[in-house]
Amino acid sequence: MSEAAEDLGVLDFFGDQAQATLTRVFDHPAPVVWAALTEPAKFVDWLAPGEIELKTGGRARLNFVDSGIVIDSVVSAYEPGRCWNIPGAGRTNRCGRSPGGSSPRARAHA
């Protein structure tokens, strides 16, 4: 079952579990969007302070200061210029750039 709310995202239910998928289209070149997804000095503005070692098996640490949640994990998937996947805190955080269209799309699953 899926629910959408005014293009804010999609919430999928799997029994007692839920997955939120947020997709945004940016009017920026793909390398600028990828930098916002992968460079600590940039993703701190929208995600959380931390570091992501950009390779499968790399270290990932994100500190969601306001909630007290710290994700100390390992990158379970990485495709340069395309996506990264970090399991932690009972969910999987996946960000990536979707191909297609005239502007890059960023999609996040939590």
Long-range contacts (C-beta under 8 A, 24 or more apart in sequence): 19-109, 19-110, 20-109, 20-110, 21-107, 21-108, 21-109, 22-107, 22-108, 22-109, 22-110, 23-98, 23-105, 23-106, 23-107, 24-105, 24-106, 24-107, 25-101, 25-103, 25-104, 25-105, 26-103, 26-104, 26-105, 26-106, 27-103, 28-103, 28-104, 29-104, 30-81, 30-97, 30-104, 31-81, 33-97, 33-104, 33-106, 34-81, 34-97, 34-104, 36-106, 37-84, 37-95, 37-96, 37-97, 37-106, 38-84, 52-84, 52-86, 54-78, 54-80, 54-84, 60-86, 60-88, 62-86, 62-88, 62-93
